[in-house]
Amino acid sequence: MRVAPYYRRPSWQRFFAGMAIGAVISWCIFVYIFGEWQERYSLEIRTQKATITELTKEKEIWQEEFKKLNQENEELLTVQEIIVKIDDAAVDKYKLDLYSLYETEDKIKEDINMLMGKDIDTVAKSTELTKRIISNKTHTLNGKRYRVKITEMIIFTTITIKVELMLD
């Protein structure tokens, strides 16, 4: 077998030279276009990564603020403090000292201490029970027995109860 003598004909030589030059030019065009696409896509990926990290940080900040607000709202919706005040008329009427009044207020607080930390809705539903707990107890001050009558009861995060002392 022998190789055809195409190398002697100028038309075939031009055809093969054109193919070689065309292959080189097309390869250069391909490399240029592929490089442009890669650059564009890498830039797009970088901007998307930056946007994702920014949005993730922003989301974390919002979640932290949301948790804080939920916690604050939860604290606002539970009983935080109980205040009991005895009417000042009892001091003048029964000639009681301030220490015994303070002790009585403290005993009443201890009686309804189970309301601490409960949600306001539950406490509001059990106001009758709370009134009965306070009213049905007798307190001994200076050798005399006194009953407590609730004159005012305010239920919020702080339960404020104003009571009046009466002889039993």
C-alpha positions in Angstrom: 0.0 0.0 0.0 1.1 3.4 -0.7 0.0 6.9 0.3 -1.8 8.9 -2.3 0.2 11.7 -3.7 -2.1 14.5 -2.5 0.8 16.5 -1.2 1.8 17.3 -4.7 -1.5 18.9 -5.6 -2.0 22.5 -4.5 -5.8 22.3 -4.1 -5.4 19.5 -1.5 -2.6 21.3 0.2 -4.8 24.4 0.5 -7.7 22.2 1.8 -5.5 20.6 4.6 -3.9 24.0 5.5 -7.4 25.5 5.7 -8.5 22.7 7.9 -5.5 23.1 10.2 -6.0 26.9 10.4 -9.7 26.5 10.9 -9.2 24.0 13.7 -6.8 26.5 15.4 -9.1 29.4 14.9 -12.2 27.5 16.1 -10.2 26.2 19.1 -9.2 29.8 20.0 -12.9 30.9 19.6 -14.0 28.0 21.8 -11.5 28.8 24.5 -12.4 32.5 24.5 -16.2 31.8 24.7 -15.7 29.1 27.3 -13.5 31.5 29.4 -16.1 34.3 29.1 -18.9 31.9 30.3 -16.8 30.6 33.2 -15.9 34.2 34.2 -19.6 35.2 34.1 -20.7 32.1 36.0 -18.0 32.4 38.6 -19.0 36.1 39.2 -22.6 35.1 39.5 -21.8 32.3 41.9 -19.7 34.8 44.0 -22.5 37.3 44.1 -25.0 34.6 45.0 -22.7 33.3 47.8 -22.4 36.9 49.2 -26.2 37.3 49.0 -26.8 34.0 50.7 -24.4 34.8 53.6 -25.9 38.2 54.0 -29.4 36.8 54.0 -28.4 34.1 56.5 -26.9 36.6 58.9 -30.0 38.8 58.5 -32.2 35.8 59.1 -30.2 34.9 62.3 -30.6 38.5 63.5 -34.3 38.4 62.9 -34.6 35.0 64.6 -32.7 36.3 67.7 -34.9 39.4 67.9 -38.0 37.2 67.4 -36.9 34.9 70.2 -36.3 37.9 72.5 -39.7 39.4 71.7 -41.4 36.1 72.3 -39.6 35.8 75.6 -40.6 39.3 76.6 -44.2 38.7 75.5 -44.2 35.5 77.5 -43.0 37.3 80.5 -45.6 39.9 80.0 -48.3 37.3 79.9 -47.3 35.6 83.2 -47.7 36.8 86.8 -44.4 38.3 87.9 -45.3 39.8 91.3 -48.0 39.8 93.9 -48.8 43.0 95.9 -51.1 42.9 98.9 -52.1 46.2 100.6 -54.2 46.4 103.7 -56.5 49.5 103.9 -55.0 52.2 106.2 -58.3 52.5 108.0 -57.5 49.3 109.9 -54.5 51.0 111.5 -56.7 53.8 112.9 -59.8 51.7 113.6 -58.2 48.7 115.4 -55.0 50.4 116.5 -52.7 47.9 114.9 -49.0 48.3 114.5 -47.3 48.3 111.1 -45.3 45.1 111.7 -48.4 43.0 112.3 -50.0 44.5 109.1 -46.8 43.5 107.2 -47.0 40.0 108.6 -50.6 39.7 107.6 -49.8 41.0 104.0 -47.0 38.4 103.9 -49.3 35.6 105.0 -51.8 36.5 102.3 -49.0 36.6 99.7 -47.9 33.1 100.8 -51.5 31.8 100.5 -51.8 32.9 96.9 -48.1 32.3 96.0 -49.1 29.5 93.7 -50.3 32.1 91.2 -46.7 33.3 90.5 -45.5 32.3 87.1 -48.9 31.3 85.8 -50.3 32.9 82.7 -52.7 35.8 83.1 -55.6 33.9 81.5 -55.5 31.1 84.1 -55.2 33.5 86.9 -58.2 35.5 85.6 -60.3 32.4 85.4 -59.5 31.5 89.0 -60.3 34.8 90.6 -63.2 33.4 92.6 -61.0 30.7 94.0 -58.4 33.3 94.9 -61.0 35.4 96.6 -62.2 32.5 98.6 -58.7 31.5 99.6 -58.1 35.0 100.9 -61.5 35.6 102.5 -62.0 32.3 104.3 -58.8 32.6 106.4 -58.7 34.2 109.8 -55.6 36.1 110.9 -54.7 36.7 114.6 -53.2 40.1 115.3 -52.5 41.2 118.9 -54.6 38.4 120.3 -57.7 39.3 118.2 -59.0 37.4 115.2 -59.6 39.3 112.0 -61.1 38.4 108.6 -60.0 39.9 105.4 -62.4 41.3 102.8 -61.1 42.0 99.3 -62.0 45.5 98.1 -60.1 45.6 94.9 -58.2 43.0 92.8 -56.2 43.9 89.7 -54.8 41.1 87.6 -52.0 41.8 85.2 -48.3 40.8 85.3 -48.5 42.2 88.8 -51.5 41.0 90.9 -52.5 43.9 93.1 -55.0 43.1 95.9 -56.4 45.7 98.3 -58.0 44.2 101.3 -59.9 45.5 104.4 -59.6 44.0 107.9 -62.7 43.2 109.9 -63.1 41.7 113.3 -64.2 38.0 113.2 
